[in-house]
Amino acid sequence: MNHQLRDFLRSPLAIVSLTMLLGLVVLAAIGPVVWRDAADATNTDAMFAPVSAEHWFGADALGRDVLARVMVATRLSLVMALVATAVGALAGIVLGALPALGGKRIQRFASAVINMGLAFPVLLVAMLVVILLGTSKQTAVIALAITMVPSFARLAQTLSARVGGSEYLAAARLLGISPLRQFTRYVLPNIAEPIVVNVTLSIGAGLLALSSLSFLGVGVQAPEYDWGRLLNDGFDQVYTSPMAAIGPGLVIVLAGLAFGIFGEAVASSLRSKSGASIVRVDALGEPPRAVPDDADDSNAASAAAPSTPQPHTPEVLLDVCGLTVAFPSAAGWRTPVKDVSFRICAGEIVGLVGESGSGKSVTAMAIAGLADPSAVVSARRLTFRGQDLLSLSERQKRLVLSDMGVVFQDSLTALNPAMRVGAQLAEIPRIQQGKGHADSASAAVAALAGVEIADPERRAKQFPHEFSGGMRQRALIAMAEMSEPALLIADEPTTALDVTVQHAVLSLLRRECAQRGQAALVISHDIAVLGQLCQRIIVMYRGEIVEDFDTALLRTPQDLRHPYARALVESVPDMNTDKSVPLATISETMFGGEAA
């Protein structure tokens, strides 16, 4: 029993609610067995009998004991509420969470269905179902389940939106993990806690709703009965024998309270543990795209203005020409990446530097096929290992991109918090190499050992939050290297790490690339970090490449052509920097009057 469960069981709310729920479960199990005969036995002498020692809740019009009938009705009432809630929750979760794995069209369609469902009054929907299907207990369950679907769907949609944009789900897509497994292993576990609370509360609400339908005569029909039906039967004698109506009503309230208190206890435990509108893309016009294929590629080359021309080589690994990425927004199309062109050769380590918002990560994710579903990616040419990524089907592109590894920026969000680290690494040999469970687990442990994580067998069984920041970053590198990719994309791999850990991570990246002979694109806003690791540096500013130069020029920034690149290099202090002189900045006149 872990610490959290022990604390939960000690809370007063949990003790009270669990005691009440245990009593309901016992009554549901033994009620029909113990009280069935008394509940069905008619006695003309006891017709409408008041409360007495023999009949605690009185007797009904046929002299049947009301208390016995309440006990017997417990099973049917609970089963109906549980089934309705389960069906409604399952359908709602699928409708709300599954579209997070799809494209923007699927998400918009699901959102429209959810909004339409929430717009209809619950009682109207229930009555419409009853009219169409007829009055019965099955109809009541179906009606209640249908009314629950929109609320569960909206909750799941809201929760899964965060997971849908997470880096660990992007990594799963990059690995080629099936949508079903993405849904069951990556989405559902990370939205489960709030949904469990909502399900628990909904059971209590479902009990009240089903009893209301039966009370109105459109739920359970005679000779069967639930609590709502008994309340309807006892309402006729509310003035002569009020307990015939009060008794079933009291049990309904107590059962609803039991589930409600339990839900609040779970919510309280989870809280202590954890201590935008949709834009219509078709209303924005055509998104910005790359210029036509017959455009002169020299325009893109001149935009980069490389200080040291790169010799043509047949061993070009990645060739990007005219890459443009656009996103829809309320004000129109935003284009954070505009006509970007560069090449990376086999075995080359290239740095991509720029200030926050310059388009570095968007560029890298678009190349890796991990751009946001709402993004529109276009290019005159985009090839990897000679394969034209723009002309491939999604399946073919996934196979080609499996030879590309990605180390994401935030190690805590890049690892699935609901899966053990070893299990996440084991997905790679299991999916890409078809290995069995045992072999995949062994490969994961070996990968952790390969990035110098101590005691890898024990660490593989831990969750990401049990790792330090440096260890999580090493685990990400191990994950990216397990498929032995030809190109490694590292998106700010040293963010939020102290200098010592940062140096260790950079050394690990350099060693892995050297040992495997792989190329790397390392993204950072710190040009000094890239100077320690890379042979060539590409500078991005406002979504465009403004400089592409050899790392040796970091020692002579005056030889750089673009003022932003020069200022970027000059702004990095060294041991000889004069402390009395302000660091270099970019004036407002450097780009036609626009401030940097």
N, C-alpha and C positions, 0 to 999 in steps of 0.2 A: 504494500500500500504506500503510494508516494505521499509527499508532504502536502501537496495541494488537496488530494482526496481526503486525507486525514483532517485537514482544517475545515473542509466542506462538511464532513459528517459531524463535526463538533459545533457547527453553527446552529443557533436556535431555530432559524427558519427551516433548515434542512431536517432537523430532528422532528419538528412538528409536521412538516409536509410529508416526509417519508413514513411517519407513523400513520397519518391519514390515508396515504396511498396504499400502504400495506393492508390496512383495514378494508379498503375497497377491493383490492385484489383477492383477499380471502373471501369476502362476501360474493364476489363474482364467481369464485371457484366452487363454493359450497352452497350458495343460495338456492339454486334450483334443486339440489340434492336434498337439502334439509327441509326447506319450506314449501316445496312444490305441492304436496298434498294439501296442506293447510291453505295455500293460496288459491287452489282450484275448488276446494270443497264448498258447496253452497249450503246455506242454512237459512231456511225461511223464517225461523224464529229470531235470527240475529240481523234481519234486514235493517239497514241504517242504524245499527247499534252504536251508541255513543262510546266514548273512551272508557275503558274499564280494565281491570286486571287481566281479563281474558283477551281483550282487543285493545292494545295500547294506542293504535291509531284509529280505532273504530272499525266498522264493517261497511261494505258497500251495499248496493241495491239488491244483491243476491246473497247477502250475509257472508261474503268472503272476507277474511281477515286482511285489512289494508296493509298492516306492517309486513305480513308474510309476502304479500304481493310486491311490496317495495323491495324486499330482500331478493326475491326471484328476479325482478326487473333489473337488478344491478348489472348482471352479465350482459344482457342485450344492450343496455344503455351505454356501457363502457366500450363494448366491441364496436358498436356503430360509430361512436365518437373517434375511436382509434383508427378505424378503417378509413373514415372520411378524411381525417387529418393526414393520414399516411398518403392517400391517393392525391389529395390536394397539394401536399408538400412536394411529393415526387414530381408531379406534373409542373408545378410552379418552378422548382429548382431547375429542371431541364429547360423550360422555356426561358428562364432568366439567366442562367449561368452558361448554358451550352453555346449561345451565340458569341460569347467572349472569345471562342476559338475560331470563329468565322470572320468573314470580311465585313466591311462597313454596311453593305446592303442587307446582309442577314441581321446585323445588329439593329439597323433602323426598322426592319420589318418586325423583329421581336419587340422592340420598344413600342411600335405602333399598336401591336396586339395587346400588350400589357396596359398601355394607356386607355385603350378602348374598354378593356375588361374592368379597369378601375372606375371608369366613368359611369357604369351601370349600377344602380342601387342594389345592394345585396339581396334584400327581401324580394325585389322585383325579379331578379334572376332565379331565385329559389322557387317562386310561385310559377314562373314560366316553365321551369323544368317539370314541376309537378303537373301542370296542365298538359304538357306534351307526353309525359311518360305514365301519368296516372298516380294515384295515391298508394304508397306502400313504403315499407322500411327501406327497400333498395333505392327507391326514388329519393327518399329523404337523404340517404347517404350520398347519392350522386349529386343532388342539389347542393349539399353543403360542401362537397369536394370542389365543385365548380366555382362556388363563391370564394373559396380559399385560394384558388390558383393565382389570381392576379396579385394578391398581397405577397404571397411567397415569391412570385416571379419578380416583383419589384425589389424585394429584399435581396434575392439572389443576384439580380442584375447589378444592383448598387455595389454589392460586395465583390462580385466577379470582375467588375470594371477595373478595380485595382490589380487583381491577379492577372487579368488579360494583358495589361501593359507591363507586367513584371519581367525582369531580365531572366529569371529562372524558367519562366514559360517560353520566352524567346529561345533560350538555350535548348529546351525540349523540342521545339519546332525545328531548330537547326540540326538536331541529332536525328530527326526523322521519326520521333516517337508518334505513334498513332493518335488521332484525335480522341478516341475513346480512352486511351491510357492517360492522355493529357488531362481529360476531364476528371477521371477517377483518382489519379495520383497527384495532380498538381493544382487543380481548381477546387474540387470538393473538400479536401482536407483543410484548405486554407480559408474556407468560408463556413466551416462546419459549426463552430462554436456559437455565433449569433443565431444560426438557423436552428440549432438544438433548443436554444432558449425560446425562440419563436414557436417552434413545434409544441413544446410543453405548454406554453400559454394558450396555444390554439386548441389543444385538447379540451381544456376547461371551457373555452368559448364555444367549442363544438358541442359539448354536452348541453349547454344552455340553448344553443340554436336548434339542436335536434329535439330537445324537450319542447321548445316553442312550437316547432312544426307539428309534433304529435298533439300538443295541447289544442292547436288550431284545427286538428282533424285531418291533416294532410301528410302525416307521418306514419307511424306504426298503426296498423288497423287490427281490430278485434278479429279473432280471439287473442292475438298476441298483444303484449303491452310492455311499454317502457315507462320511465318515470313521468314523461310528459303526458302519456295516455292516462296514467293513474291520476295525475293532477287534473286532467279534464273530467275524469269520472267523479272525482271527489268535489269538484267545484259546484255540482248541483246541490250538495248538502253542506255548503260552507257555513250556513246559518244554524243548522241543526246539529251537525257534528263537524266542526271546523278542522279537526285533526285529520280527517280524511283527505283534505286538500293541503293543509299545512305540512303534514308528514312528508309526502313526496316532494313538495316544494323545498322543504328544509334539506332533504338529502341532495337535491339538485344543487342547492347553494353550497353545501359543504363539499361536494365533489368538485365543483368549480373552483372553490377556494383552495382545495388541496393541490390541484394542478397549477393554479395561479401562484401559490406560495412556493411551490417547488421550482417553478420557472424563475421567480424572483431570487430564490436561493442560488440557483445556477448562475444567473446573471451577476449577482453580487460576487460570487466566487471568481468568475471570469474577469470582472472589473478589477478585483484585487490582484489578480494574476498579471494583468497587463499594465497594474498600478497606473454640372454645367449644361447647360442646355445643349440639345442636339442640333447640329447645323445641317441644313438641307444642302447637300453638295450640288444638286442639280439646279439650285437657284443662284449659284455663284458664277456660272459661265464655265468656259474651258480653263482648266488649270494651266499654268505656265509649263511648257515642255521644252525639251532640247530642240535646237534648230534642225531643219531638215537634213537628211543624210547627205545631200549634195553640197552642203556648206563646207567651206574651207576649214579643215582642221587646224590650219595654222593660226586661226584666230584664238583658239583655246590655248595653243602653245605659247602665243605671245602674251596672253593674259597672265600666265604663270611667270614669265620673264625670268627664266633660270639664270643665275649668275654664272654657274658652271654648266655648260651644255652637257647633257648625258648622251654618251655614244649609243647608237642603235645596237641592240643585241637581239639575236633570235631567241634568247632565253627569257623573254618577258613573261612573267608569271601572271601579273594582273595589269590589264590595260583599261583605263577609265578615260573616256573622252566625252565631254559635254554632259556630264551628269547633272541633272536638275531634280530637285525634290520639292514638292509643293504640298501644302496642307490647307484644308478649308477652314475658314474662320467666319465669325459674324460679319467682319468687315470685308470679306472677299478672300482671295487666295494669298497665303503667306508662302514665300519662297526662301527658306533658310539656306538652301544650297543652290547656287546659280552657275551653270556651265563649268563644272569642275573637271579638270583633266590632269592625269598623272599616270605614271607607270611604276611598277615595282618588279624588279628582276629576281630570279631565283637566288636565295641565300642572302638577299639584301635586307638590312634593317633600316626602315625609314620612319622618321618622326613626323607627326602631324601636330602642329602647334597653333595656338590661337587663343584669344580670350574667351570667356564663357559666352555662349550664344553665337559663336562664329560659324557653327555648322559642322564642327569636327565629328561629333558622335553621330549626327544624322547622316553624314557622308558614309561613315564606316558601317552603320547598320543597314543603309540602303545597299551597299556593296555585298554585305553578308546575307541579304534577303530577309532582314529582320526589321525592316521599316514598319512604322505604325500602320495598322490596317487602313487608316484614313489617308495615308500619304499616297501621292501620285508620283512615281519614279519614272523618269525617262532619261535617255542618253543616246548620243550618236553611236557610241560603241562601248560595250561593257563585256570584256572577255576575261575568263579565268582559266589558266592552263589551256588556252586556245579554244575554249568552249564559249560560244556566244550566249551569255546568260539571258539576253533579251528575247531570244527565239526559242528557248527551251520551255517545255511544259513544267508545271510545278513539281511533278515527280522527278523529271530529269534534272531540274535545277537543284532539287534537294540532294540528289546523288552526287552532283558535281560539287556542291557547296559542302558536302561532308568532308572534303579535303581542306576545309578552312576552319580554323579554331578561333574562338572568341573568348577573351578574358574581359568580363564586364567591370564597370567602374565601381559599383557599390557591392562589395562581397557579401554583405548581409542580406541584400535584396536579390542578389544573383543566385543564391542558394535557396532551394525550397525549404522553408522553415518547418514544414510538416514531414520531411523525409530525413532519414539519417544520411550523413555525408557519404558513407560508403555505398549506400543504396543508390544515391544519385550518380556517383561515378560509375557504378556497375551498369547503369543504363546504357553506357556507350558500347562496351563490348557485347552486351546482350542484343542491342538493336543493330549495330553496324557490323558486327562480326558473327552474330548468331550463336554466341557462347551460352552455355548453360548457367544456371544460378550460381553454382559453386565456383566455376571458373571465372565468372564475372566478378564475384565477390573477391576472389584471390587477386584478380587484376586490379581491382580498386585499391586494395591494401598495398599492392606493389607500387601503384602510382603515387599514393601518399608517401610511401617510403622514398620514392624517387625524388620528391621535392623536399626531402629532409624534414618531414614531420615525425617527431619522436613517437614511439609506441603506436605505429599505424593501425595495428589490429584493434586496439581499444578506441582509438580516435575514429575509426571507420564506423563504429557503432554509436557515435555521439551525434547530436543535432547541431546545426550551424551555430546556434546561440552559445554553445559550449566551447566554441573555438574563439581564440583571440583574433583581432583584425588581421594580423600578419599571417596567421595560420589559415584563415579563410581565403586570403589572397593566394596563398600557396596551393590550397585545395582547388581553387578556380584554375590556376595554371596547370595543375595535374589533370583536371578534367579536360581542359582544352588540348593537352598534349597526348591524351590517351589514344586518340584516333590517328596520331602521327601526321598532322596536317602539313601541307606544303606552305601554307600562309597562316600566320598567327596574327590576329587583330587584338591588341591590348588597349582597352579604352580607359585611360588614366588609372593604370594598375597600382599606383602608389598614393592615391588620394586618401587623406586622413590617416596616413601612417607616419610614425615618427621617423627621424632621420636614419636611425640604425636599422629599423625594419625596412625602410624604403631602400636602403643600400642592398640589403639582403635580397629583396624581391627583384631589383634590377640585375643583380649578379646572377640570380636564378634564371631570369629571362635570357640574359646573354649566354649563359652556359647551355641552356636548352636549345637555343637557336644554333649555337655553334656545333653541338653534338649531333643534332638531327639534320643540319644543313638546310634549315627552313628559313623562309623569309618572314619578316614581321613588319606590321604597321602599328606603331606605338603612338597613342594619342595622349597629349598632355597640354596643359596651359603653362607649364614650366619648361622653358627652353633649356635651362641649365641641366635638368634631368635628362632631356633627350640628347644633350651634348655628350653625356657619359656613355650612352648606349648606341646611338645611331650613326650610320655613315652619311646619311642625307636627311635634310629637314625640309619639310613643306610647311609654308606659313599660310594660314587662312585668315581672312578678315572679311566680316560681313557676308559670309557665304561664298566667297570667291578665293581662289588661290592667287596670292600676290607675290610669292617668292618660292623658289625651289633651288636649294643650294647645298653644297658639300659642307659637312660639319666643320671642316678646317677653317671655313670663313667666320666661325664664331670668334676667332682671335683677331679678325680684322673686319669688324662690322661696317667700316666705312666703304668697303667694297660691295656691300649689298645695294641693290638698285632701289628697292622700295622703302620709303621712309618708315612705314610701320614695322617692317622687318628690322631695320636698323635700330629703331627705338626699342624694339622688343629685346634685342641682344644687348644694347647699351644699358637697359634698365636693370640688368642682372649685376649686382655688385660683386667684386672680387676683393682679394686681399689688398690690392693697390688702389681701390676706389677712394676718392677724396670725399670724406664725410661732410665737408662744408658745401659741396656742390649738389644741388638737387638732381635726382635721377632723371633720365631722359623721358620726355613725354611727347605726345603727338599734338601739334597745334591744330586749331580749327581750320586753318587754311590749307592743310596738307591734302585734303580730298575735296577740293572745290568748295570750301566754306563749311563743310560738315564736320562737326566735332567727332572725335573718336570716342 
